[in-house]
Amino acid sequence: MTIPQNWPSQLLRPSDVAEVFGVTTSTVNAWVRQGHLAPVLVTPGGHRRFLPQDVQALRSTTHHQDDGGGQP
């Protein structure tokens, strides 16, 4: 897959998202499975990438719990 030239230059990895929320990547992956966050791109190797504005929207519209309970 070739990424278009007009594609956002800064895509976030699950570890980046986890760092923003202070949770583990397993929690981020659970949020994807639960439909709370959708990757904008999945690489040929199966790695998810997220838009910063999608992560910010999730952060703005949810109340994150510090217990890592799987719910954003």
C-alpha positions as CSV (number, residue, x, y, z in Angstrom):
1,M,0.0,0.0,0.0
2,T,1.3,3.4,-0.9
3,I,0.4,6.3,1.4
4,P,-0.9,9.3,-0.6
5,Q,1.2,12.4,-0.6
6,N,-1.6,14.5,0.9
7,W,-1.9,12.0,3.8
8,P,-1.3,13.4,7.3
9,S,2.4,13.3,8.2
10,Q,1.9,12.5,11.8
11,L,0.1,9.2,12.5
12,L,0.0,7.8,16.0
13,R,0.9,4.3,17.0
14,P,-1.0,2.4,19.7
15,S,1.9,3.1,22.0
16,D,1.6,6.8,21.4
17,V,-2.2,6.7,22.1
18,A,-1.5,4.7,25.3
19,E,1.0,7.3,26.4
20,V,-1.5,10.1,25.9
21,F,-4.1,8.4,28.1
22,G,-1.7,6.8,30.6
23,V,-2.8,3.3,29.8
24,T,-1.3,0.2,28.2
25,T,-1.4,-0.7,24.5
26,S,-3.6,-3.6,25.4
27,T,-6.2,-1.1,26.6
28,V,-5.9,0.9,23.4
29,N,-6.4,-2.3,21.4
30,A,-9.5,-3.1,23.6
31,W,-10.9,0.4,22.7
32,V,-10.5,-0.4,19.0
33,R,-12.3,-3.7,19.4
34,Q,-15.1,-2.0,21.4
35,G,-15.5,0.7,18.7
36,H,-14.3,3.7,20.8
37,L,-11.4,4.4,18.5
38,A,-10.9,3.5,14.9
39,P,-7.5,3.3,13.1
40,V,-7.3,5.4,10.0
41,L,-4.7,3.0,8.6
42,V,-3.7,-0.6,9.1
43,T,-0.3,-1.4,7.6
44,P,0.4,-4.5,5.6
45,G,1.9,-6.0,8.7
46,G,-1.3,-5.3,10.7
47,H,-0.1,-2.3,12.6
48,R,-2.8,0.2,13.5
49,R,-2.2,4.0,13.0
50,F,-4.4,6.7,14.3
51,L,-5.0,10.4,13.4
52,P,-4.1,12.8,16.2
53,Q,-7.4,14.6,15.9
54,D,-9.3,11.3,16.4
55,V,-7.3,10.7,19.6
56,Q,-8.0,14.3,20.7
57,A,-11.7,13.8,20.0
58,L,-11.8,10.7,22.2
59,R,-9.9,12.5,24.9
60,S,-12.3,15.5,24.7
61,T,-15.5,13.4,24.8
62,T,-14.7,10.8,27.4
63,H,-13.8,10.7,31.0
64,H,-10.7,8.5,31.2
65,Q,-10.2,6.4,34.3
66,D,-6.8,6.0,35.8
67,D,-7.5,2.3,36.6
68,G,-6.9,1.2,33.0
69,G,-10.3,-0.6,33.2
70,G,-10.6,-0.8,29.4
71,Q,-13.1,2.1,29.1
72,P,-12.0,5.4,27.7
